[in-house]
Amino acid sequence: MVQRLKYSYGADPSQWGELFLPDPPAGGQRRGVVVVIHGGYWRSMYGAELGEPLARDLAEHGMAAWNLEYRRVGNGGGWPTTFQDVLAGIDKLAELAGEYSLDLGKVVALGHSAGGHLAVWAAGRGRLAGLGPGAEPADTGGVRLAGVVSQSGVLNVAEAERLNLSNGAVANLLGGPSSKFPERYGTADPMAALPLDVPVYAVHAEADDDVPLAMSALYVDASGAGGVPAQLVMVPGDHFDLINPESPAHAVCRELTAQLLR
């Protein structure tokens, strides 16, 4: 039976996560954990309920999962709080590791859409100087991701702004256009943290009308210049098939996630 436990990582009502645990590992072994980061173009109308089915499904397949909520645009999120929350939420696992036999050397992320952006961005935390003037440093020496499965992630912020995805979602997140805040855009873009030294699977749905394939393809192309090249994986279905535990698209994501934990 899957165990479900909720923990806060800050004082704000949106600073929490739920740990979904399968049966305990045998013989005192430690296990990796999957950080599930939901999408919704970083806006407050969408929350961790989008990630809950995925976290439960992962646990039912033997993987510990941490379904992470964070402040979004409209409820205290944006720049830099959304980014700070994602790092703080991942770092919370260090406090939980002992009690639940979590292996902090095998923490991977599964992020959908805007959550894919945040997951891949977090994987590059060691290469980011900070979150801008007056913000906490991005690299706080916390829990590092060992890999990412991005599900139709918004992995190229500059291109997403150019395409005006979801009616200005990037400008909403970062407080204005890149012409006004070039430093924010540079720091918030997963492209800026390349090359990474961890694997990234950029999974993209073939019939995705919400996030263009270019978001994954441009990132994968750029990753080939050094480090560990990302891999583009095309799957059948649309944007939301990726977060349907019953779909073939999600089955591919689940298997890739399991591979990263091995």
Accessible surface in RSA format (square Angstrom, percent):
REM  Atomic radii and reference values for relative SASA: ProtOr
REM  Chains: A
REM  Algorithm: Lee & Richards
REM  Probe-radius: 1.40
REM  Slices: 20
REM RES _ NUM      All-atoms   Total-Side   Main-Chain    Non-polar    All polar
REM                ABS   REL    ABS   REL    ABS   REL    ABS   REL    ABS   REL
RES MET A   1   205.82 106.6 149.48  98.9  56.34 134.1 124.32 105.7  81.49 108.0
RES VAL A   2    30.50  20.1  12.55  11.4  17.95  43.3  12.73  11.1  17.77  48.2
RES GLN A   3    92.72  51.8  87.24  63.8   5.48  13.0  32.23  68.6  60.49  45.9
RES ARG A   4   100.29  42.1  73.58  37.5  26.71  63.6  28.54  39.0  71.74  43.5
RES LEU A   5    41.29  23.0  38.21  27.3   3.08   7.7  41.29  29.0   0.00   0.0
RES LYS A   6   128.49  62.7  98.84  60.6  29.65  70.6  53.02  47.7  75.47  80.4
RES TYR A   7    59.09  27.6  54.34  30.9   4.75  12.4  47.86  36.0  11.23  13.8
RES SER A   8    69.04  58.3  55.67  74.3  13.37  30.8  22.14  47.1  46.91  65.7
RES TYR A   9    32.07  15.0   2.82   1.6  29.25  76.1   9.17   6.9  22.90  28.2
RES GLY A  10    31.71  39.1   0.00   N/A  31.71  39.1  22.58  62.0   9.13  20.5
RES ALA A  11   110.98 102.0  69.30 106.9  41.68  94.8  79.99 112.6  30.99  82.1
RES ASP A  12    45.83  32.1  35.03  34.9  10.81  25.6  10.35  24.4  35.49  35.4
RES PRO A  13   119.26  86.9  95.61  87.2  23.64  85.9 107.97  89.1  11.28  70.1
RES SER A  14    11.27   9.5  10.69  14.3   0.59   1.4   0.59   1.2  10.69  15.0
RES GLN A  15    20.78  11.6  20.33  14.9   0.45   1.1   0.00   0.0  20.78  15.8
RES TRP A  16    45.82  18.4  45.82  22.2   0.00   0.0  36.87  19.7   8.95  14.5
RES GLY A  17     0.00   0.0   0.00   N/A   0.00   0.0   0.00   0.0   0.00   0.0
RES GLU A  18    21.13  12.1  21.13  16.0   0.00   0.0   1.56   3.0  19.57  16.0
RES LEU A  19     0.00   0.0   0.00   0.0   0.00   0.0   0.00   0.0   0.00   0.0
RES PHE A  20     0.00   0.0   0.00   0.0   0.00   0.0   0.00   0.0   0.00   0.0
RES LEU A  21     3.41   1.9   3.40   2.4   0.01   0.0   3.40   2.4   0.01   0.0
RES PRO A  22    18.78  13.7  11.57  10.5   7.21  26.2  13.60  11.2   5.18  32.2
RES ASP A  23    97.99  68.6  86.34  85.9  11.65  27.6  29.50  69.4  68.49  68.3
RES PRO A  24   112.87  82.3  96.71  88.2  16.16  58.7  96.72  79.9  16.15 100.4
RES PRO A  25    36.64  26.7  15.09  13.8  21.55  78.3  25.99  21.5  10.65  66.2
RES ALA A  26    81.86  75.3  66.95 103.3  14.91  33.9  75.98 107.0   5.88  15.6
RES GLY A  27    84.34 104.0   0.00   N/A  84.34 104.0  44.83 123.0  39.50  88.5
RES GLY A  28    70.38  86.8   0.00   N/A  70.38  86.8  38.91 106.8  31.47  70.5
RES GLN A  29   123.19  68.9 115.98  84.8   7.22  17.2  34.26  72.9  88.94  67.5
RES ARG A  30   127.31  53.5 101.78  51.9  25.53  60.8  50.97  69.7  76.34  46.3
RES ARG A  31    36.03  15.1  30.71  15.7   5.31  12.6  27.58  37.7   8.44   5.1
RES GLY A  32     9.40  11.6   0.00   N/A   9.40  11.6   0.00   0.0   9.40  21.0
RES VAL A  33     0.00   0.0   0.00   0.0   0.00   0.0   0.00   0.0   0.00   0.0
RES VAL A  34     0.00   0.0   0.00   0.0   0.00   0.0   0.00   0.0   0.00   0.0
RES VAL A  35     0.00   0.0   0.00   0.0   0.00   0.0   0.00   0.0   0.00   0.0
RES VAL A  36     1.47   1.0   1.47   1.3   0.00   0.0   1.47   1.3   0.00   0.0
RES ILE A  37     0.92   0.5   0.00   0.0   0.92   2.2   0.00   0.0   0.92   2.5
RES HIS A  38     3.83   2.1   0.62   0.4   3.20   8.2   3.83   3.9   0.00   0.0
RES GLY A  39     1.55   1.9   0.00   N/A   1.55   1.9   0.16   0.4   1.40   3.1
RES GLY A  40    14.81  18.3   0.00   N/A  14.81  18.3  10.91  29.9   3.89   8.7
RES TYR A  41    24.53  11.5  23.92  13.6   0.61   1.6  23.81  17.9   0.73   0.9
RES TRP A  42     1.33   0.5   0.44   0.2   0.89   2.1   1.33   0.7   0.00   0.0
RES ARG A  43    42.60  17.9  41.92  21.4   0.68   1.6  13.32  18.2  29.28  17.7
RES SER A  44    44.10  37.3  27.88  37.2  16.22  37.4   6.36  13.6  37.73  52.9
RES MET A  45   136.59  70.7 100.71  66.7  35.88  85.4  89.58  76.2  47.01  62.3
RES TYR A  46    90.62  42.3  90.51  51.5   0.11   0.3  50.76  38.1  39.86  49.1
RES GLY A  47     5.42   6.7   0.00   N/A   5.42   6.7   4.31  11.8   1.11   2.5
RES ALA A  48     2.55   2.3   1.18   1.8   1.37   3.1   1.56   2.2   1.00   2.6
RES GLU A  49   105.65  60.7  92.08  69.7  13.57  32.3  58.06 112.3  47.59  38.9
RES LEU A  50    47.99  26.7  43.32  31.0   4.67  11.7  46.07  32.4   1.92   5.2
RES GLY A  51     1.17   1.4   0.00   N/A   1.17   1.4   1.17   3.2   0.00   0.0
RES GLU A  52    51.02  29.3  51.02  38.6   0.00   0.0   6.04  11.7  44.98  36.7
RES PRO A  53    58.05  42.3  49.99  45.6   8.06  29.3  56.35  46.5   1.70  10.6
RES LEU A  54     3.11   1.7   3.11   2.2   0.00   0.0   3.11   2.2   0.00   0.0
RES ALA A  55     0.00   0.0   0.00   0.0   0.00   0.0   0.00   0.0   0.00   0.0
RES ARG A  56    83.27  35.0  83.27  42.4   0.00   0.0  31.94  43.6  51.33  31.1
RES ASP A  57    11.40   8.0  10.35  10.3   1.05   2.5   3.08   7.2   8.32   8.3
RES LEU A  58     0.00   0.0   0.00   0.0   0.00   0.0   0.00   0.0   0.00   0.0
RES ALA A  59     2.12   1.9   0.00   0.0   2.12   4.8   0.00   0.0   2.12   5.6
RES GLU A  60   112.05  64.3  75.89  57.4  36.16  86.1  28.20  54.5  83.85  68.5
RES HIS A  61    97.91  53.5  68.60  47.7  29.31  75.0  56.28  58.0  41.63  48.4
RES GLY A  62    50.49  62.3   0.00   N/A  50.49  62.3  25.95  71.2  24.54  55.0
RES MET A  63    18.24   9.4  15.54  10.3   2.69   6.4  18.24  15.5   0.00   0.0
RES ALA A  64     0.47   0.4   0.00   0.0   0.47   1.1   0.00   0.0   0.47   1.2
RES ALA A  65     0.00   0.0   0.00   0.0   0.00   0.0   0.00   0.0   0.00   0.0
RES TRP A  66     0.00   0.0   0.00   0.0   0.00   0.0   0.00   0.0   0.00   0.0
RES ASN A  67     1.38   1.0   1.38   1.3   0.00   0.0   0.00   0.0   1.38   1.3
RES LEU A  68     0.00   0.0   0.00   0.0   0.00   0.0   0.00   0.0   0.00   0.0
RES GLU A  69     7.96   4.6   7.96   6.0   0.00   0.0   1.02   2.0   6.94   5.7
RES TYR A  70     0.21   0.1   0.21   0.1   0.00   0.0   0.00   0.0   0.21   0.3
RES ARG A  71    45.02  18.9  45.02  23.0   0.00   0.0   0.53   0.7  44.50  27.0
RES ARG A  72    15.55   6.5  15.55   7.9   0.00   0.0   1.10   1.5  14.45   8.8
RES VAL A  73    36.91  24.3  33.27  30.1   3.64   8.8  33.35  29.0   3.56   9.7
RES GLY A  74    70.75  87.2   0.00   N/A  70.75  87.2  33.03  90.7  37.71  84.5
RES ASN A  75    52.08  35.9  34.00  32.9  18.08  43.5  35.99  86.6  16.08  15.5
RES GLY A  76    49.69  61.3   0.00   N/A  49.69  61.3  33.77  92.7  15.92  35.6
RES GLY A  77    20.36  25.1   0.00   N/A  20.36  25.1   0.00   0.0  20.36  45.6
RES GLY A  78     4.60   5.7   0.00   N/A   4.60   5.7   4.60  12.6   0.00   0.0
RES TRP A  79    40.02  16.1  11.67   5.6  28.35  66.6   4.16   2.2  35.86  58.2
RES PRO A  80    31.40  22.9  31.40  28.6   0.00   0.0  31.40  25.9   0.00   0.0
RES THR A  81    32.15  22.9  32.15  32.6   0.00   0.0  30.40  40.8   1.75   2.6
RES THR A  82     0.00   0.0   0.00   0.0   0.00   0.0   0.00   0.0   0.00   0.0
RES PHE A  83     0.00   0.0   0.00   0.0   0.00   0.0   0.00   0.0   0.00   0.0
RES GLN A  84    44.53  24.9  39.25  28.7   5.28  12.6  20.12  42.8  24.42  18.5
RES ASP A  85     1.80   1.3   1.80   1.8   0.00   0.0   0.00   0.0   1.80   1.8
RES VAL A  86     0.00   0.0   0.00   0.0   0.00   0.0   0.00   0.0   0.00   0.0
RES LEU A  87     8.93   5.0   8.93   6.4   0.00   0.0   8.93   6.3   0.00   0.0
RES ALA A  88    40.95  37.7  32.41  50.0   8.55  19.4  37.24  52.4   3.71   9.8
RES GLY A  89     0.00   0.0   0.00   N/A   0.00   0.0   0.00   0.0   0.00   0.0
RES ILE A  90     1.10   0.6   1.10   0.8   0.00   0.0   1.10   0.8   0.00   0.0
RES ASP A  91    35.51  24.9  30.96  30.8   4.56  10.8  19.76  46.5  15.75  15.7
RES LYS A  92    31.45  15.3  28.33  17.4   3.12   7.4   5.03   4.5  26.42  28.1
RES LEU A  93     0.00   0.0   0.00   0.0   0.00   0.0   0.00   0.0   0.00   0.0
RES ALA A  94    54.75  50.3  35.51  54.8  19.25  43.8  35.74  50.3  19.02  50.4
RES GLU A  95   125.50  72.1  92.27  69.8  33.24  79.1  43.46  84.1  82.04  67.0
RES LEU A  96     7.51   4.2   7.35   5.3   0.16   0.4   7.51   5.3   0.00   0.0
RES ALA A  97     5.13   4.7   5.13   7.9   0.00   0.0   5.13   7.2   0.00   0.0
RES GLY A  98    59.87  73.8   0.00   N/A  59.87  73.8  36.37  99.8  23.50  52.6
RES GLU A  99   131.81  75.7  93.02  70.4  38.78  92.3  43.79  84.7  88.02  71.9
RES TYR A 100    27.09  12.6  21.57  12.3   5.52  14.4  21.38  16.1   5.71   7.0
RES SER A 101    34.03  28.8  33.93  45.3   0.10   0.2   1.90   4.1  32.13  45.0
RES LEU A 102     0.00   0.0   0.00   0.0   0.00   0.0   0.00   0.0   0.00   0.0
RES ASP A 103    41.13  28.8  40.88  40.7   0.26   0.6   1.98   4.7  39.15  39.0
RES LEU A 104    62.75  34.9  50.47  36.1  12.28  30.9  50.96  35.8  11.79  31.7
RES GLY A 105    57.36  70.7   0.00   N/A  57.36  70.7  36.50 100.2  20.87  46.7
RES LYS A 106    79.58  38.8  79.58  48.8   0.00   0.0  40.69  36.6  38.88  41.4
RES VAL A 107     0.01   0.0   0.00   0.0   0.01   0.0   0.00   0.0   0.01   0.0
RES VAL A 108     0.04   0.0   0.04   0.0   0.00   0.0   0.04   0.0   0.00   0.0
RES ALA A 109     0.19   0.2   0.00   0.0   0.19   0.4   0.00   0.0   0.19   0.5
RES LEU A 110     0.72   0.4   0.00   0.0   0.72   1.8   0.00   0.0   0.72   1.9
RES GLY A 111     0.03   0.0   0.00   N/A   0.03   0.0   0.03   0.1   0.00   0.0
RES HIS A 112     8.97   4.9   8.53   5.9   0.44   1.1   6.38   6.6   2.59   3.0
RES SER A 113     2.55   2.2   2.55   3.4   0.00   0.0   0.86   1.8   1.69   2.4
RES ALA A 114     0.00   0.0   0.00   0.0   0.00   0.0   0.00   0.0   0.00   0.0
RES GLY A 115     0.00   0.0   0.00   N/A   0.00   0.0   0.00   0.0   0.00   0.0
RES GLY A 116     0.00   0.0   0.00   N/A   0.00   0.0   0.00   0.0   0.00   0.0
RES HIS A 117     0.00   0.0   0.00   0.0   0.00   0.0   0.00   0.0   0.00   0.0
RES LEU A 118     0.00   0.0   0.00   0.0   0.00   0.0   0.00   0.0   0.00   0.0
RES ALA A 119     0.00   0.0   0.00   0.0   0.00   0.0   0.00   0.0   0.00   0.0
RES VAL A 120     1.16   0.8   0.61   0.5   0.56   1.3   0.61   0.5   0.56   1.5
RES TRP A 121     0.18   0.1   0.18   0.1   0.00   0.0   0.18   0.1   0.00   0.0
RES ALA A 122     0.79   0.7   0.35   0.5   0.44   1.0   0.35   0.5   0.44   1.2
RES ALA A 123    15.37  14.1   0.00   0.0  15.37  35.0   0.40   0.6  14.97  39.7
RES GLY A 124     1.27   1.6   0.00   N/A   1.27   1.6   1.27   3.5   0.00   0.0
RES ARG A 125     2.86   1.2   2.86   1.5   0.00   0.0   2.62   3.6   0.24   0.1
RES GLY A 126    39.31  48.5   0.00   N/A  39.31  48.5   9.86  27.1  29.44  65.9
RES ARG A 127   134.05  56.3 100.89  51.4  33.15  78.9  35.35  48.3  98.70  59.8
RES LEU A 128    15.03   8.4   7.61   5.4   7.42  18.6   9.32   6.5   5.71  15.4
RES ALA A 129   111.63 102.6  69.80 107.7  41.82  95.1  82.02 115.5  29.61  78.4
RES GLY A 130    15.75  19.4   0.00   N/A  15.75  19.4  11.52  31.6   4.23   9.5
RES LEU A 131     1.65   0.9   0.94   0.7   0.71   1.8   0.94   0.7   0.71   1.9
RES GLY A 132    19.50  24.1   0.00   N/A  19.50  24.1   8.84  24.3  10.66  23.9
RES PRO A 133   126.46  92.2  89.63  81.7  36.82 133.9 102.37  84.5  24.09 149.7
RES GLY A 134    93.25 115.0   0.00   N/A  93.25 115.0  45.00 123.5  48.25 108.1
RES ALA A 135    23.72  21.8   2.03   3.1  21.69  49.3   5.10   7.2  18.62  49.3
RES GLU A 136   115.04  66.0 113.92  86.2   1.11   2.6  41.61  80.5  73.43  60.0
RES PRO A 137    73.41  53.5  69.13  63.0   4.27  15.5  71.14  58.7   2.27  14.1
RES ALA A 138     0.00   0.0   0.00   0.0   0.00   0.0   0.00   0.0   0.00   0.0
RES ASP A 139    56.27  39.4  38.35  38.2  17.92  42.4  10.39  24.5  45.88  45.8
RES THR A 140    80.82  57.5  44.19  44.8  36.63  87.3  51.57  69.3  29.25  44.2
RES GLY A 141    62.52  77.1   0.00   N/A  62.52  77.1  28.87  79.2  33.65  75.4
RES GLY A 142    26.19  32.3   0.00   N/A  26.19  32.3  17.66  48.5   8.53  19.1
RES VAL A 143    12.16   8.0   5.08   4.6   7.08  17.1  11.31   9.8   0.86   2.3
RES ARG A 144   109.31  45.9 101.74  51.9   7.57  18.0  51.53  70.4  57.78  35.0
RES LEU A 145     8.37   4.7   1.35   1.0   7.02  17.7   1.50   1.1   6.87  18.5
RES ALA A 146    33.19  30.5  21.52  33.2  11.67  26.6  25.92  36.5   7.28  19.3
RES GLY A 147     0.00   0.0   0.00   N/A   0.00   0.0   0.00   0.0   0.00   0.0
RES VAL A 148     0.00   0.0   0.00   0.0   0.00   0.0   0.00   0.0   0.00   0.0
RES VAL A 149     0.00   0.0   0.00   0.0   0.00   0.0   0.00   0.0   0.00   0.0
RES SER A 150     0.00   0.0   0.00   0.0   0.00   0.0   0.00   0.0   0.00   0.0
RES GLN A 151     0.25   0.1   0.25   0.2   0.00   0.0   0.00   0.0   0.25   0.2
RES SER A 152     0.00   0.0   0.00   0.0   0.00   0.0   0.00   0.0   0.00   0.0
RES GLY A 153     0.00   0.0   0.00   N/A   0.00   0.0   0.00   0.0   0.00   0.0
RES VAL A 154     0.04   0.0   0.04   0.0   0.00   0.0   0.04   0.0   0.00   0.0
RES LEU A 155     0.00   0.0   0.00   0.0   0.00   0.0   0.00   0.0   0.00   0.0
RES ASN A 156    13.48   9.3  13.48  13.0   0.00   0.0   0.00   0.0  13.48  13.0
RES VAL A 157     1.44   0.9   1.44   1.3   0.00   0.0   1.44   1.2   0.00   0.0
RES ALA A 158    62.60  57.6  56.15  86.6   6.45  14.7  57.75  81.3   4.84  12.8
RES GLU A 159    30.14  17.3  27.95  21.1   2.19   5.2   4.09   7.9  26.06  21.3
RES ALA A 160     0.34   0.3   0.06   0.1   0.28   0.6   0.06   0.1   0.28   0.7
RES GLU A 161    47.83  27.5  36.17  27.4  11.66  27.8  21.34  41.3  26.49  21.6
RES ARG A 162   167.20  70.2 134.42  68.5  32.78  78.1  73.57 100.5  93.63  56.7
RES LEU A 163    65.95  36.7  42.64  30.5  23.31  58.6  46.23  32.5  19.72  53.1
RES ASN A 164    84.75  58.4  75.81  73.3   8.94  21.5  25.18  60.6  59.57  57.6
RES LEU A 165    18.49  10.3  15.66  11.2   2.83   7.1  17.53  12.3   0.96   2.6
RES SER A 166    43.59  36.8  16.93  22.6  26.65  61.4  18.64  39.7  24.95  35.0
RES ASN A 167   129.83  89.5 111.39 107.6  18.44  44.4  28.83  69.4 101.00  97.6
RES GLY A 168    17.46  21.5   0.00   N/A  17.46  21.5  17.43  47.8   0.04   0.1
RES ALA A 169     0.48   0.4   0.00   0.0   0.48   1.1   0.00   0.0   0.48   1.3
RES VAL A 170     2.88   1.9   2.63   2.4   0.25   0.6   2.63   2.3   0.25   0.7
RES ALA A 171    31.19  28.7  28.46  43.9   2.73   6.2  28.66  40.4   2.54   6.7
RES ASN A 172    69.68  48.0  53.96  52.1  15.72  37.8   8.65  20.8  61.03  59.0
RES LEU A 173     1.78   1.0   1.13   0.8   0.66   1.6   1.13   0.8   0.66   1.8
RES LEU A 174     0.14   0.1   0.14   0.1   0.00   0.0   0.14   0.1   0.00   0.0
RES GLY A 175    49.80  61.4   0.00   N/A  49.80  61.4  27.83  76.4  21.97  49.2
RES GLY A 176    11.91  14.7   0.00   N/A  11.91  14.7  11.70  32.1   0.21   0.5
RES PRO A 177    62.97  45.9  62.84  57.3   0.13   0.5  62.97  52.0   0.00   0.0
RES SER A 178    38.70  32.7  36.37  48.5   2.34   5.4  15.03  32.0  23.67  33.2
RES SER A 179   103.89  87.8  64.38  85.9  39.51  91.0  60.04 127.9  43.85  61.4
RES LYS A 180   139.23  67.9 113.89  69.9  25.34  60.3  67.90  61.1  71.33  76.0
RES PHE A 181    43.38  21.7  39.78  24.6   3.60   9.4  43.38  26.3   0.00   0.0
RES PRO A 182    92.07  67.1  81.68  74.5  10.38  37.7  83.72  69.1   8.34  51.9
RES GLU A 183   103.43  59.4  92.70  70.1  10.72  25.5  49.77  96.3  53.66  43.8
RES ARG A 184    62.83  26.4  62.73  32.0   0.11   0.3   7.63  10.4  55.21  33.5
RES TYR A 185    13.46   6.3  12.25   7.0   1.21   3.1  12.29   9.2   1.17   1.4
RES GLY A 186    34.87  43.0   0.00   N/A  34.87  43.0  34.01  93.3   0.86   1.9
RES THR A 187    20.62  14.7  16.48  16.7   4.14   9.9   5.01   6.7  15.62  23.6
RES ALA A 188     0.13   0.1   0.13   0.2   0.00   0.0   0.13   0.2   0.00   0.0
RES ASP A 189    13.27   9.3  13.20  13.1   0.07   0.2   3.42   8.1   9.85   9.8
RES PRO A 190     1.11   0.8   0.00   0.0   1.11   4.0   0.22   0.2   0.89   5.5
RES MET A 191    51.18  26.5  40.23  26.6  10.96  26.1  40.31  34.3  10.88  14.4
RES ALA A 192    56.71  52.1  22.11  34.1  34.60  78.7  34.56  48.7  22.15  58.7
RES ALA A 193     1.00   0.9   1.00   1.5   0.00   0.0   1.00   1.4   0.00   0.0
RES LEU A 194    28.08  15.6  13.72   9.8  14.36  36.1  13.98   9.8  14.10  38.0
RES PRO A 195    53.15  38.7  48.57  44.3   4.58  16.7  48.76  40.3   4.39  27.3
RES LEU A 196     7.05   3.9   5.45   3.9   1.59   4.0   6.35   4.5   0.70   1.9
RES ASP A 197   120.57  84.5 100.70 100.2  19.87  47.0  39.02  91.8  81.55  81.3
RES VAL A 198    21.73  14.3  21.15  19.1   0.58   1.4  21.40  18.6   0.33   0.9
RES PRO A 199    44.61  32.5  44.61  40.7   0.00   0.0  44.61  36.8   0.00   0.0
RES VAL A 200     3.88   2.6   2.05   1.9   1.83   4.4   2.17   1.9   1.71   4.6
RES TYR A 201    28.99  13.5  28.99  16.5   0.00   0.0   5.62   4.2  23.37  28.8
RES ALA A 202     0.00   0.0   0.00   0.0   0.00   0.0   0.00   0.0   0.00   0.0
RES VAL A 203     0.00   0.0   0.00   0.0   0.00   0.0   0.00   0.0   0.00   0.0
RES HIS A 204     1.32   0.7   1.32   0.9   0.00   0.0   1.32   1.4   0.00   0.0
RES ALA A 205     2.35   2.2   0.00   0.0   2.35   5.3   0.00   0.0   2.35   6.2
RES GLU A 206   113.55  65.2  81.17  61.4  32.38  77.1  24.60  47.6  88.95  72.6
RES ALA A 207    56.63  52.1  46.78  72.2   9.85  22.4  54.78  77.1   1.85   4.9
RES ASP A 208    18.12  12.7   0.92   0.9  17.19  40.7   0.92   2.2  17.19  17.1
RES ASP A 209   143.30 100.4 104.07 103.6  39.23  92.8  39.22  92.3 104.07 103.8
RES ASP A 210    65.85  46.1  52.58  52.3  13.27  31.4   7.71  18.1  58.14  58.0
RES VAL A 211     0.00   0.0   0.00   0.0   0.00   0.0   0.00   0.0   0.00   0.0
RES PRO A 212    45.52  33.2  37.71  34.4   7.80  28.4  45.15  37.3   0.37   2.3
RES LEU A 213    78.59  43.8  71.78  51.3   6.81  17.1  71.78  50.4   6.81  18.3
RES ALA A 214    34.55  31.8  27.87  43.0   6.68  15.2  31.96  45.0   2.59   6.9
RES MET A 215     0.00   0.0   0.00   0.0   0.00   0.0   0.00   0.0   0.00   0.0
RES SER A 216     0.00   0.0   0.00   0.0   0.00   0.0   0.00   0.0   0.00   0.0
RES ALA A 217    26.36  24.2  25.51  39.4   0.85   1.9  26.33  37.1   0.03   0.1
RES LEU A 218    69.67  38.8  67.59  48.4   2.08   5.2  67.59  47.5   2.08   5.6
RES TYR A 219     1.09   0.5   1.09   0.6   0.00   0.0   0.10   0.1   0.99   1.2
RES VAL A 220    25.49  16.8  21.79  19.7   3.70   8.9  21.79  18.9   3.70  10.0
RES ASP A 221   109.14  76.4  84.54  84.1  24.60  58.2  30.65  72.1  78.48  78.3
RES ALA A 222    39.37  36.2  20.51  31.7  18.86  42.9  33.16  46.7   6.21  16.4
RES SER A 223     2.54   2.1   1.80   2.4   0.74   1.7   2.25   4.8   0.29   0.4
RES GLY A 224    51.89  64.0   0.00   N/A  51.89  64.0  22.46  61.6  29.43  65.9
RES ALA A 225   103.15  94.8  56.81  87.7  46.34 105.4  70.01  98.6  33.14  87.8
RES GLY A 226    27.05  33.4   0.00   N/A  27.05  33.4  26.46  72.6   0.59   1.3
RES GLY A 227    52.68  65.0   0.00   N/A  52.68  65.0  20.01  54.9  32.67  73.2
RES VAL A 228    59.63  39.2  54.05  48.9   5.58  13.4  55.13  47.9   4.50  12.2
RES PRO A 229    74.22  54.1  68.67  62.6   5.55  20.2  68.67  56.7   5.55  34.5
RES ALA A 230     8.49   7.8   1.23   1.9   7.26  16.5   1.31   1.8   7.18  19.0
RES GLN A 231    98.86  55.3  95.14  69.5   3.72   8.9  27.24  58.0  71.62  54.3
RES LEU A 232    68.54  38.2  40.37  28.9  28.18  70.8  40.37  28.4  28.18  75.8
RES VAL A 233    35.35  23.3  32.23  29.2   3.12   7.5  35.35  30.7   0.00   0.0
RES MET A 234    77.78  40.3  52.66  34.9  25.11  59.8  52.48  44.6  25.29  33.5
RES VAL A 235     1.42   0.9   1.22   1.1   0.20   0.5   1.42   1.2   0.00   0.0
RES PRO A 236    70.07  51.1  68.22  62.2   1.85   6.7  68.65  56.7   1.42   8.8
RES GLY A 237    25.85  31.9   0.00   N/A  25.85  31.9  18.40  50.5   7.45  16.7
RES ASP A 238    63.67  44.6  63.11  62.8   0.55   1.3  17.84  42.0  45.83  45.7
RES HIS A 239     7.71   4.2   7.71   5.4   0.00   0.0   2.31   2.4   5.40   6.3
RES PHE A 240   114.91  57.5 110.96  68.7   3.95  10.3 111.50  67.6   3.41   9.8
RES ASP A 241    43.04  30.1  42.24  42.0   0.80   1.9   3.80   8.9  39.24  39.1
RES LEU A 242     0.00   0.0   0.00   0.0   0.00   0.0   0.00   0.0   0.00   0.0
RES ILE A 243    22.31  12.7  14.66  10.9   7.65  18.4  14.72  10.6   7.59  20.6
RES ASN A 244    60.08  41.4  56.78  54.9   3.30   7.9  15.26  36.7  44.81  43.3
RES PRO A 245    30.29  22.1  24.14  22.0   6.14  22.3  24.14  19.9   6.14  38.2
RES GLU A 246   155.41  89.2 124.78  94.4  30.63  72.9  54.37 105.2 101.04  82.5
RES SER A 247     9.47   8.0   4.47   6.0   5.00  11.5   7.98  17.0   1.49   2.1
RES PRO A 248    93.76  68.3  86.85  79.2   6.91  25.1  92.56  76.4   1.20   7.5
RES ALA A 249     0.59   0.5   0.33   0.5   0.26   0.6   0.33   0.5   0.26   0.7
RES HIS A 250     0.00   0.0   0.00   0.0   0.00   0.0   0.00   0.0   0.00   0.0
RES ALA A 251    40.18  36.9  35.82  55.3   4.36   9.9  36.14  50.9   4.05  10.7
RES VAL A 252    52.04  34.2  48.32  43.7   3.71   8.9  51.93  45.1   0.10   0.3
RES CYS A 253     0.00   0.0   0.00   0.0   0.00   0.0   0.00   0.0   0.00   0.0
RES ARG A 254    40.52  17.0  40.52  20.7   0.00   0.0   9.99  13.7  30.53  18.5
RES GLU A 255    76.65  44.0  75.19  56.9   1.46   3.5  40.84  79.0  35.81  29.2
RES LEU A 256    17.98  10.0  17.98  12.9   0.00   0.0  17.98  12.6   0.00   0.0
RES THR A 257     0.00   0.0   0.00   0.0   0.00   0.0   0.00   0.0   0.00   0.0
RES ALA A 258    18.58  17.1  16.85  26.0   1.74   3.9  17.41  24.5   1.17   3.1
RES GLN A 259    74.11  41.4  60.41  44.1  13.71  32.6  15.28  32.5  58.84  44.6
RES LEU A 260    24.36  13.6   9.10   6.5  15.26  38.4  12.37   8.7  12.00  32.3
RES LEU A 261    21.83  12.2  14.90  10.7   6.93  17.4  15.02  10.5   6.81  18.3
RES ARG A 262   177.71  74.6 129.90  66.2  47.82 113.9  88.12 120.4  89.59  54.3
END  Absolute sums over single chains surface
CHAIN  1 A    10163.9       7323.8       2840.2       5589.7       4574.2
END  Absolute sums over all chains
TOTAL         10163.9       7323.8       2840.2       5589.7       4574.2
